[in-house]
Amino acid sequence: MSADAFFRAAERAASLPPLDDAVWIEAWRDIFRPVPSALAALRRLAEDVTPILISNTNAVHWDGVLRVAPELTRLVPLRALSFEVGAAKPEPALFHAALARAGARPSDALYADDRPELVEAARAMGIDGFVVRNPDAFADELQRRGFLAPGSVPLQSLPAQFGGTASPLFVQGLVEFRAGRFFEAHEAWELLWKDSAGDDRLFFQALIQLAAACVHIGRGNAAPGRRLLALAKSKLGQFGDDKAGVNVQSLRREIGSALAEAPEALLRVDLRGRFPI
């Protein structure tokens, strides 16, 4: 069913007057938020693992997913989507389409889903599977089965506390930043910043600006990189020597050292490990 046909059918079923498609699309599409820990697990897949997304979805929802997680097409380049295949889980046809696109046999595959009945449908076809009961369980199970690259560490196993409670998004940002994936660190911390307040919000903003500075510098844009470094240093100056396990004093010192360098020298620096977080 096309999107406009679905909208008209929903209007008739609910006895609604016709609405503009633009109203429908925004309300129907913009309902998604990324799960950083799941995306991080996909980034750490072993080289011999071929990921494929199998989803009961529609064109408008898929557009909504890509609006909040555009990197998904890079992390999972293969897809078997119900509206494209013409079949929906638990129908075997959708699983068969996914296996064919991945060039895999059922015995080669592993299926993960948050719905137990769909995992059972995959198992009935000879595909091993597990139920994802919470976001962290996805990375845990992949790690346990050897699907993550050697040296990968599940986020929840890293000791990090913020405001007295474990903060997976904060840890996610640390992991990405230390690995030199500064854009991803920026994205994780920004999600946390949106729901924070007071000193915590200011601290997250400083880290976001630091990560964004590294993105610019890595792309050869010294001027915006230096401006963001200066903003981050100014905000960090409002904290003591330590915040959430981050050595703020050392971080401020290293940012100051970077700002003292000539722009062309700064662009030649290997940023991974430059700023101690």
N, C-alpha and C positions, 0 to 999 in steps of 0.2 A: 504494500500500500504506500502510495506516495505521501509526502508530508501534508500537502493541501487536502488530499482525500481523507487522511486521518483527522485533520482539524475539523473538516465538515462533519465527519461521522461523530466526533466527540461532541460537537455543538448539538447535533440532533439528539444524541443519547442523553444529554444533560438539559435539553430544552433551552439552550442558549441561543440568543440572536447571533448572526454571523459576526465574527470578529476579524479585524485585519490580520493577515498572516504575520505581519511584523510583531503584533502583540503576542500571538501564539509562539512564534519562534523564540523570542526572548524568554518567555516564561517556561517553555519546554526545554530549551537548550542550556540555559545558564544555571545549572544545578550542581555542577561538579567542582570538587576540590582535589588537588593532587595529594597523594600519600607519599611524602618524601622518603620514608624508610623502604617502601616498595620500589620506588624508582632507583634508590641507591643500590638495592639488591640486584636490580637488572644491570646496573653499570658494572657490577662485580662478577658477572657470570663468567665462568671458565670459557676459554677460547673455543673449545670443541662443543659448546652448547649452542644450539640454534633455537632461539625463542620464537614463538608464534602466539599471537593473541586470538583467542576464540571467544566471541562475544555475541550474545543476543542483544542487538541494538538497532538503531535506525539512523538514517543519514543526519538528522538534526542533532541527535545526541552525540554522534561521533564527532561532528563539528564542535560541539561543546567541550568534549574531552580534549581535542587538539588545541582548543583555545587556552586551556589552563595547563596543559602538559604537552607542548609542541615537540619536545624531545622524544616523545614516545615513538614516533615514526622512525627515529634513528635507533633507539634502544631495541625496538621490536619491529623490524622491517617487514616481517611476514604476518599476515592477518587472515582470519576466516571470520567474516562478519555476517551475521544472519541476513541482513538486508541485501547483501551482495551475493551470498550463496543461494538464498532462497530456502533455507532450512534453519531451524532453531534448536538449541539444546533443550531436551536430551535426545533429540533425533540423531540417529547415527550418521546421517548424511553430513551434518556440519563437522563432526569429528573426522569423518573420512576425507572431507575437503581439506581440513587442516593438515592431516597426515600427508596427503598428496602434495600439498604446497611445501611442506617441510622435507619431502622426500624421505619419510620415516615409516617404519612399521610400528604397529601398536606396541610391540615389546620394547621398542627403542624409546618410547615417549614417557613423559611424566606430566600429569595434569594437576593443576592447582585451582581451587575454586572455594568461595566462601559458602556455597550451598552444598550440603552433604549429598543430596539426591543427584546432583549433576556429577559429583565425583564418582558416585556409584554407577552412573550411566557409563562413564568412561571406563571404569573397571570391568563392566560387563562386556566391553569390547576388547579386553586384554591390555588396557592402558593403565599403568600404575598411577596413583593419585593421592592427594592429601587435601584435607580441609583447612583453609586459612581462617582461623578463629579470631585473629587480631592481626594488625599490620606487621608486628614484629615476628609473628610465627612464620611468615613467608620467608624471610631471610634465614631464620633459624633452621627451617626444614631443608632449604636449599643447601645450607652449610653442612648440615648433618649428612646429606646424601652426596656431597662432593660436587655440587653443581656450581659453587662459587670458586673463583680463582684462588690459588694458594696465597695465604697471607691475609685473605679477607677476614674481617672480624665483624660479626653481627653488631649493629649499633647498640642494642640493649645491653651488651656485655661490657661496654665501655663505661667506666665510672665517671658520671657527670651529674652534678646536682645544680639546680638553679631554683632559688627561692624556697629551698627546703624540699623540693620534689624533683624526681627525675624528669628531665626534659628531652625527649627524643629528638625534637627539632633542633635544639641547641647542639646536641651531640652530632646530629646529622651535618650541621654546618661545620663543626670542628673537623669531622672526618673528611669532608669535601675540601675544606680549605687546606688542610695539611697534605692532601694528595695533589694540590695544585689545581683543583677544579673550582676556580673562584666564582664563576657564574652560578654554579650549583649551590655553593655555600651562601651566596647572596640570596638565592631563592628560598632556601630553608630558613635562614634567619629572618627574612622579610615576613614569612608566614607567622613566625613567632612574635615579631615586632607588632603586627597588626592587633594582636590580642593582649598586649602588655601595657603597662602604665608606669608612670613615675620614673625612678632611676633605672629600672629594668628596661623600659622603652628607650631611654637615652643610650644605654649601653648597647642594646641591639642595633640601634641606628648607627653607632660608631663602627660596629663590626660590619654592618651592611656597606657603609661607605668605604671601609678598608677593602672589602672584597671587590666592590665596584672599581676602586682605584687599581687594583691588580688586574682586573679585566681590561681596563683601558691601557695600562702600561704594557700588558702582554700583547695588545693589538697595535702597539706603536704610537699611542696617543698620549704623549707625555703631559700636555697641559691639563686636560681634565683629570688625569691620574694624580697629578700633584695637588690639584685643587681639592680632590676628594680625600687625599691623605691628610691635608691640613685640617679639613673639617673633622675627620676621624680623631686626629690628635687633640684637637680642641675639646671635643666631647670627652675623650678619655681622661683629660686633665681634671675633670670634675670627680674622679674616683680616686681611691687610695692605691695601694700597691698591688692589691689583688681583688678580683671580682669573678665569682663563679669558677674559681680555679684557674683563671687567666692571670698571668703575671703582667698586670697593667703597666707597672713601672718599666719593665723591660720592653714591652710593646711600644710604649710612648717613645722610649729612647731610640728604638730601631726605626720608627717612623720619622723621627727628627733627623736621624742620620741620612735617611733616604731623601728627605726634603733638602738637605744641604748639598746633595750631589747635583752636578749639571744634568739637565734633561737628557742629553744624549747618553750620558753614563748610566742613568737610571734605566733607560730602555735596554741596556745590555745586561742587566742583572737577571740572574735566574731567580725568579720570585718564589719558587717552591722552597719553603723553609726560611725565607728571608725575615718574615714577621712571626715572632714566636707566640703562637696561640696554643 
